[in-house]
Structure formats: C-alpha cells, structure tokens
C-alpha cells in the first residue's frame, strides 16, 4: 500500500491507499520541530490503533510546506518504512504548464491540488478552493496550464487574530449560526467568520470563474477541499463538489506517474 503525507502549516494529513482507493486517513497537529523518530512514533501508534502495520506499506509520497519537516519525513520513510520516499517539491514535474511569473514560487500543495482536480475535471477548466491555514483559490485551464490564483488568510487564522486582539470576545466553535442577525456574542462572531468567509469565497471564485470563461469559452468546474470545506461549501453555490482528500489523491497520482 501507499502512504501519502500532506504536511501543512496547521495539520499533517496522512492517507493510506490500496490501488486508487483511499482506505484510511489520519490528521495530526503540525509540530515544526518534530524529528523523524517522533514522526515515526506518532504514525506507528495512530496506524497501529487501526490495525495497520508498517510492513504493509510499500511506498511513501509526501508534500510539505513546512521546510523543517521535509527531512524528518524522508527519514521516517527510509528508516521506519524501508522505502525510498518521493517528495513532491517545487522542482518536481507535475505534468502541468506553469503560468506563474516565477514557477518555483508556487506552493507545491497548490500544484498537487491542480493535478488531482484536472483529473476529476476530465479536460475541463477547473478551480480549486482550498480551506486550510490559508484560503487559496487556484485554477487550471482545459489544456493543463496552472493559471495562478488568490491567497487569503484562512478562517482559523482570522478567528485566532480576533480573539487575541479583542480581550472580551470569547473563542467560539467554527459553526454556521442560525442567523446573520445574531442576538448573542458567540453567534455574532460565528456569523462574521463563517458567513464572511462564504462571501469572500463567492467573490474570489466568481471573479476567477469569469476570467476563465472569458479565456476558455465555458465555465470551469469548481471543487472545494481542505479541513473547513464542509463548513463553507454549502454556503457557496458556485462550488460544484467537495473533495476532502484532493491533495492526498494528487500525491497518489504523482507517485504512480513517477513509477511509469
């Protein structure tokens, strides 16, 4: 089986694939100072709790936006799994034309999402809204060109900043409140965060989709992913579908291509 690791600023997400089917996923808080041994211990315990042995894993493909964790993750693959890990970085051949001014400045996770989304779209232009530490909107044309996109602070970052700066405001769970006309402070905060980010997403997706339609002559498919996609997507009618494991699927696809 193949283990994929998406190492993000807030979470590390692991996915175990048998062929093209994702069998299990795990999510851990990112610790930027973790060693390879600590990653090995963490994954050994979490996977073992679900009856998964390291002996069943024959490959590791990873993507990291946290430079300090790239080397420990590769160490984990070599020393704990006994495999030669493939790290999908900015110099990797993604099979996409890159329209960014500086192609190496694009986060590898954004390109991995583009690879998976293009496969799903089947030749149609596609937009990806990824709700992670940052909220990113990215686009790939029908001919496989990464067109660029937009980056905004994620909803989690914004909520943390609000609670740190406003001493009397309580920390709230990120849920949609019953109404935008909230009658208590927790619901007021939830309305501003959740409905506000839905509005941000609508505007960015609409602008990007309009630009793509002007270039391609047809509307793109819009896919949402990331930890908060299930919260925001129902509030944004422009989103066509949610693919929770889009980055992990992209890593699987790139690992398979590297073996051809």
N, C-alpha and C positions, 0 to 999 in steps of 0.2 A: 504494500500500500504506500501511497504518497502522503507525506506530511507537508502542509503548507503553513507558513508563518507570515502574517501581516503585522509588522512591528510599527505601531503608530505612536504618536506623542502621548496619548492617554491610555490606550489599551494595546495589548498584544493579542491578536486573534489567531487561533490555530484551527486548521481544518484537516481532517483525515479523509482521503479519497481512496475508494476502491474503483479503479477504472475512472469513469466520468461521474460517478455517484459520490457525493459527499456523505460520509457515514456519521461523522461526529464533529462537533465544533466546541471550542473552549475559548473563554475570554478572561484575560488577566490584566490587572493594572500594570502599566509600564513603570519599571524602576530603571532609571537611566544608568545606574551604577551596578547593575546585575552582572555577575560573572557567568562564564559558560557553565560552570558547575552548578550555580544557582538556577540557571535556566533548565539544566538537565534534571535537577531535583524537583523543581516545580512541575515540569511536564511529566516526569515519571510518576509523581504522586497523583496528579489530576487524571492522567490517562489510565493509570492502574486502577483507580477508583471505578472506572467504567469498563474494566476488563480488557484494556488494550495494552499489549506488550510491545516494547521497543523492537523485539525480534521480528514483528510483522511488518515493519516499516523498511522499505527498500529505496526510498528517495526523499530528499528534502529540498524544497524550493521556497525561498524567502525573499521578502521585500522589506526594507527598513528605511524610515525617515528619521531614525534616531541613530546618528553615526556611531555613538559609543556602544551600541548594542549589536552592530553588524558582526564584528569579530567574535564576540561571545556566542552569537547564534551559529556562526560557521563552526566554531569549536564544538558546540553541542552536537552538531550534525556529524562531525568526524569522530569525536570521542565517545559519544553516547549511542549514536545510531549506526556508526561504522559505515557511513556513506560519504560521498563527495557532494557537498551541498552546492546548489546553484543559487547564487544571489542575483536577483533582478535589479540592477542598478541603472544609472543614467547612461552608461556606455553599452548597455545591453541592446541587442537587435530585437525590437518589439514588433517588427513587421509593419510598422506604421510610418508614413511620411510625417515629418515633424515640422509644423508651420510656425513654431515658436521662434522669436527673434534669436534667442540663444537656446538651441535644442537641449543642451545639457542642464539648463536651469529649471526644467520641468521636473517636478517631483515624480519619482518612479511609480508611486502608487496611483497617480493620475493616469499615467500611461497604461499601467496594468488594467485599470478600470476600462480604459478605452478599448483595449484588446478584447476583453470579455463582452463589453457592450456591443462592439461591432459584430461579434459572432452571433449574438442574440438578434441584432437588427437585420442580419442577413443581406447586407449590401445597401441598406437604407441609412441615411444620415442619422446619428444618434447623439443625444445629450444625456450626460450623467450628472445627477445632483447627489453629491456625497456629503452626508451629515455626520462629520467626525469632529475632531478637535477644531478644525476649520470647516466651514461650509464651502465646498468647491462646486462650481458648475463648469463642466468640460464638454467639448464637442468633437466628434469625429465625422468627417464627411463620408459620403457614399463610396468614394474611391479610396478610403482608408487614410486620409490625412488628418492628423491631430491638429485642430484649428485653434486651440487655446481655450480660454475661459476666464472665469472670475473666481476670486478668493475673498471670503468674508469671515470675520470671527465666528466661531461656532457658537451655538446656543449655550453650551456649557461654559465656555469662556466668558460670555456676556453675563450669564447669571452669577458666576463667581465674582466678576468685577463689581456688579451691582451690590452684592452682599458685603463685599469688603469696603466699599466706599460709602455705603449708607448704613450707619450703625443700627438704626431702629428697624430696618427691614428684615423680616425673617427669611431664612433659607427655606425654599419650597421644593416640592417634588415637581419634576417637569411633566405636567399633565395638562391637557386642554381643560379649562374651566367651563362651567355651564353657560357662561355668557361673557361677552366682551364688556358689558355694563356690570362689572363686578361690584359687589356690595360689601366685600371684606378685603383686607390687605393681601392675604395669600392668593386669593383668586385674581386680584388686580395684577399682582406680579406675574402669575401664570398667563393671564390674558396678554400682557405686554410681551412676554417672552415667546409664547407659543404662537399666538396669532400674529405677532410682529414678525417672527421668523417665517411664518407662512407667507406673509406679504412680501418679505424680502425675496423669498424663493420664487414666488409668482412673477415678480418684476424681472428678476435676472433670467429665469427660464424663458419668459415671453420675449425678452429682447434678443436672447441668443437664438431662439427658435425662429424669430422673424428674420434675423440676419441670415440664418442658414436657408430658410425658404427662399430668400432673395437670390442666394447663390445657386441652390440646387433645383429650385422649381417645385419643391414638395416639402411638406412639414416633416421634421425629424421625429423619431421615436424618443420618448423621454423616460429614463429609468432612474429610480431613486435607490440609494444604498446607504450604508453607514448605520451606526448604532441608534440614531434617532429618526431613521427613515419612516418607521412605522408610525411615529407620532405626527410627523409633519406631512407626509404624503397624502393622507386623506383630506387635508385642508387645501391642497393644491391641485385643482382639476387638470392642469397641464401635464401632470405626471401620469404616464400610461401604466407603469408597473413598478413594483418594488422587487429588487433582487438583493436580499440581505447578504448573500455570500459572494457578491460580484467580484471583489478583489481576490478572494481565495480561488474562485473559478478561473480568473485571469492568470493567476500563478500556475494553476494546473495546466492550462493551455500552453503557456510558455515553456513549462517543463517538458511537456510532450513534444513540442516543436524542437526543443534543444536536443532531443534524442533521435530525431529523424535523420 
